[in-house]
Amino acid sequence: MNYILFDGPSRNNLLPFTFTRPVADIRVGILTIREKWENHLGFTTTTLTEDYLSEKYPMVEMDDNVMINASYLPNHELTEIIKGLEENQAVFCGEDVIAFFTKDTQDEIDFDTYEAIEYNEEVLKIEYTWDIFANNGAAIQADFDVLTRDRTSQPIPSSCNVLNAQNIFIEEGATLEFVTLNAKTGPIYIGKDAEVMEGSIIRGPFALCDHATVKLAAKIYGPTTVGPHSKVGGEVNNSVIFGYSNKGHDGFLGNSVLGEWCNLGADTNNSNLKNNYAEVRLWNYQTEGFAKTGLQFCGLMMGDHSKCGINTMFNTGTVVGVSANIFGSGFPRNFVPSFSWGGHTGFTTYLTKKAFEVAEVVMERRNIVFSEVDKTILEHVFEETKKWRKS
């Protein structure tokens, strides 16, 4: 069977992260959504996404295709239903289509002609940006169960101070000495060749992905994920950091999501609670306004390739787009459009030529090529987001 993950109607609600990736490649828990589905299905997947992303994330169609809404996270029961789909059958959760079997290649599917299979059990869904950190604890637990089933952890070093050791899993090549790991509140997963430096205190649920680093004496509250090749220090609470991003110094990051190739300068802090304890509103690209989150705690959403200087302060519920560069004293506004350059005194346009020079250098340091495809994607984002830049 050929499985294709499609973006679905939540795609625009998940900007700025879906400016540069399909919904399927959002990381929540230990794995990306794509990796979760491939683990459950036992098959690789391809993607139906925006045209400008399709060269990097192509779709492969065959005679028999099962389309899966990538906003939904898999579980065993749902996966078995999807694996058993037959032609012209679809799985629904309320009015949402979770998955359907098709032989058609047409863009529009008439679901009135399909046999509907209702799925009313509990299922995790990533519909809005804040769902990434809000659902991170449950996603870490689900991924932990899948990845560690019938496997044995590497030994926990004797120098570590540990609570609930049976809820800790360490992959081969990971290094950690003289750290405190409290897994009573949730599992702790340490990926391959990852490092936790001395003096760090970690409370689960926590995921440190492959080749990632926790810096000296960091304080981390779960549910938190540090993606592959990322570095984190200081104080972090209930946040998700995608791959290749750095929060390497002191400062607070809470109830936040950072995309890939981001960097937070030393002593950067974000607020995750309003002074009046009111519900946090976040910029929504779909409505082009600030939307209610239903949350009292909500921090920073930062798209790929964005960076900030030392001592940057982010207000509660700040959204930063792709490839923005923020610096200076004071609070920048709580919506910073993509390719913005500046701070609380104002912004100018961060020209693609300069942004690409930085991206090339940053990625080369990790032995990754900033390709022509990457440039084309960012050029599209630059054009698509120019209406929100004032200059």
N, C-alpha and C positions, 0 to 999 in steps of 0.2 A: 504494500500500500504506500502511496505517496502522500506525505503530510505537508501541508502548507500553512504557515502561521500568517494571519492577516491582521492588519492594524486595527480595524474596527472603528466604531464611532468615538472611542475615547482618545484617539490619537491627538487631536488638537488640545484636549484638556491636559495632556501630558507634556506639552511644550514647556520649557525649552529643550527638554531631554530628547524629544522625538524630532527636533530639527535635524539631528545628525545621526539618528539610528531609528530602526523600526521599533515598535512597542516590544517586540519579542526580545530585543537585546538590552532592555532595561534590567539592571541588577537589583534584586530584592531577596533578602535572605543570603545564602552563600552563593547561589548560582544565578545566572541570568534566566529570564523566563524561557528562552529557547533551550538552554541547557536542562532546565527542569523537564520540559516536555520530551526532549530527546532521551533523557534518563528513564522516564516513565514509559514511553512508547517503544523504546529499543530501536528507533530509527532516526536517521538524520532528518532535518527539516529544511525547507526553503521559505521564502518570504514574499508576501504580496504587500507592497508598501508604496510610498510616493514615487513617482517616475524618476525624480532627481536622485533618489537613493538606490534605485534598482540596479545600477551597475555594480555597486559595492555589495548590495544585498539582493542577488537575483532570485527569481522564482523559476522553479522547474515544474512544468506540468506534464502529466502522463495521462494515460487513458482513464485511470481511476484515481481520483483525488479526494482527500479529506481535508477540508478547510477548517482551521481552528482559530477562534478569536483569541489573540495573544494577550488580551487584558485579563483573561482567566488563568489562574495557576492550577496545575494539575494535582489531582489526588488519585488514589488507587481506583476508587469506584468510578469516578468520572472517566478516567483513562480506559477502563474496561468497556464502558458504554461506547466511547468513541471508537475504540478498536473493533467493536462489533457492528458499526454502522454499515448499512447496505444502501444501494442506490436510491436517491430521493428520500433519504431519511435525514432529519436534522434534530439536534439537541438544543432545547431552549431553556433558559432560566428567566421566567417571566416573559417579557417581550424581547429579551436579548437572545441572539443566536450565539451559542457557544461553539457549535461545530456542525458541519454538514458534509454529506457525501455527494460528489458531483462528477459527471462526465463532461459537463459543459465548459466552455472556455469564455462564455459571455460574461460581461461585467455585472449585469443585473440578474439576480436569481429570483424567480417567483416562488417564494416559500409557501404560497397557498397550494401549490402542487405537491408539497412535501408532507410526508408523515412526520408529525411532531412528537418528539420524545421529551417529556418534561423532566427537568432535573431541579428538584426543590431542596436538595440537601445543602449543607453549609459548604461554601466554596470561596476561596480568596479571589478578589478581583482588584486590579490596579486600574482605577478609573481616573483618578486625579493625582497630581504630583505628590500631594501629602500622603496619599495611600502608600507610597513607597516606604516611608519611615513608620507610618502608623501600623502597617501590616508586617513590619520587618521581624518582629519577634516570632509570630506564627510561621513565617516563611523560613526563618533560621531553623526552627524546630523540625519542620517538614523536610528540609534539605538535609539536616543532620541525620535524621532517621534513615533517609535513602542512602546517603553517602557512607554511613558507618555500619550499615546492616551486615552482619556476619563477618566483620573485619575487626582487627585488633589494633588499638592505638599504639604508637611509639611510647616508650616509657616516659612518664613525667619525671623530670630531673628532681633529685632529692633536695636541691636547694630551694625549690618552689614551695610556697605556702598555699595549700590547696584545700578547698571545701567541695565535697561531692565529686570525687575523682572519677566516678563511673560516668559522669555527664561531660567529660572532657575527652576530646579526640585530637591527637597530634599526628600529622602526616610526616612521612619520611623527609629528612633534611631540615626540618624546623629546629630552631634553636631558641631556648629560653632558660634563663638562670635568674634566681633571686627575684622572682615575681610572685604576686598574689593572684590566684585564680579562684573566684567564687562562682561555682556552677550550681549553687542551690537555687538561684532564681532563673536558670535557663542554661542550655548547653553552651559550651565553649569549643569552637573549632579552630585549630591552627593549621593552615595549609602548608603545602610542600615548600620547603626552602624559605619559609617565613621566619621572621625574627621578632621576639619580644625582648626588649632590652631591660636591664636591671632596674629594679625599683618600681616597675609598672604595677598598677592595681587594676584588675579587670573583673567586672561583674557581668555575668551572662544575662540574657543571650548575647553571644558575641561570635563574629566570624572574621577571622584574619585570613584572607585568601592567599593563593600561591604567590610567593616572592614579595609579600608585603611586609611592612616593618612598623612596629610600635616603638617609638623613641623612649629614651630614658625617663623614668618616673612619670609616665603618662597615667592619667586617671580616666578610666572608660566605664561608663554605665551603659548597660544594654537597654533595649536591643540595638546593637550597633554592628555595622558591616564595614570592613576596610577592604576594598577591592584589590585585585591583583596588581602588584608592583606599586601600590600606593604606600604613603608614609603618613603616620599620624603621631602627634604629640600633644601635650597640654591636657585639657579637659574636654571630653566628648560625651554627649548623652544622646541616645536614641537617634542616631544619624546613619546615613548610607553614603559611602564614598565609593564612586565607581573606580575603574582601573586607572592607574598611571597618574593619580592626583596626589597632591601633598598638602597636608596641614601639619607641618613638621615641627612646630614650635609651640610655646605656651600661648594661651588664649582659649576661649570657650567656643565650642560648636555644639548646638543643641537642636534637636528636632528638625534636622536639615538634610538636604541631599546635594551632593556635589557630583557633577558629571566627570568625564574623563579629561585629563590634561589640565586640570585646574591647579592653582597654587595660591594658598593663603599666606600672606606675609606674617612675620613674627608678631605676636600679641594681637592678632585679629580676633575680634569678639563679635558674636551675634546675640541679639536678644531673642528669646523664644517665648516671652510672656509680656503682655502689655501691662503698663503701670496700673490700669484700671481693671485688669483681669478680664477684659472683654474678649469676645470671640474674635479670632484673627481672620482677616480677609487677605486674600492673595490675588495678585494680578492673574487674569485668565485671558489667554490669547484668543480663545474662541469667542468670548463675549466682548473682548477689548475693554474690560472693566475689572473691578475688584470683586471677587466672589467670596461668599461665606464658605468657611471651611468646616464649621461645626467644632472647631478645636480651640482650646484655650492656650495650648502650647504649639507653636509653629514658628520655625526659624527662617533659614536661608535656602533658597533654591537657586543653584548656580549651574548654568549650561556649560558645555564642553569648551575648553581652551580659554576660559575666563580666569582672571588673576586679580589679586589685590595687593597693595603695598602694606608695609608694617603699620601696626596700630589702626588698621581699618575697623570701623564700627558699623555693623549692619543692624538696622532696626528690625523689630518683630515683623515677620511675614514679608521678607524682601525677596524679589525675583530678579535674578541677573541672567541675561540672555547668553548667547554664544559669543565667545571671543571678545569679551569686554575687559577693559583694564581700568581698575579703580584705585585711587590713591588720595592722600591728603587727609586733613583732620575733619572732624564733624561727620554727620550721618549722610550718606548719599540717599537719594530718594528711594522709595521702596519698590520701584520698578525701573531697572536699568536695561534699556534695549540692547540687543546684540550689536557688537562692533561700536560700543561707546567707549570714550577715553576721557577720564576726568574723575570728579568727585562731587562733594556736596555743593561746591560753588558753580557747578555746571559741567556739561559734557560737550565734546566735539566728536566727530566721526573718526573712528579708528580705521584707517584705510587698509584695504585687504593686503596691499603690498607689504606693509609693515607687519600686519598680523601674521601673514604667511611666513615671513622671515623668522619670527619668533617660534611659530609652530614647527618649522623645519629644524631649528636648533634644539628645541625641547624634545622632539621625538627622536632625533638622531642620538641624543644622550642615552636613550633606551634601545638603541639599535633598531629603530623602526623608521621606515621611509615615509615622509610626508608626500604622498603620491599625487599625481594629477587628478585622480578620482576624488581624493580628499579636498583638493583645491576647488574642484567643480562644485562639490557639495557646499562648501563654505561660501563660495561666490553666490550660489543660489540663496543661501540663508541671508547673506548681506543684502541682496535685492529684495527679498521677501519682507525683511524687517525694517527697511529704510523709512517706512511711513511712521514708525514710532520714534525715530531719531529727529531731533529738532533742527539739527544742522546738516 
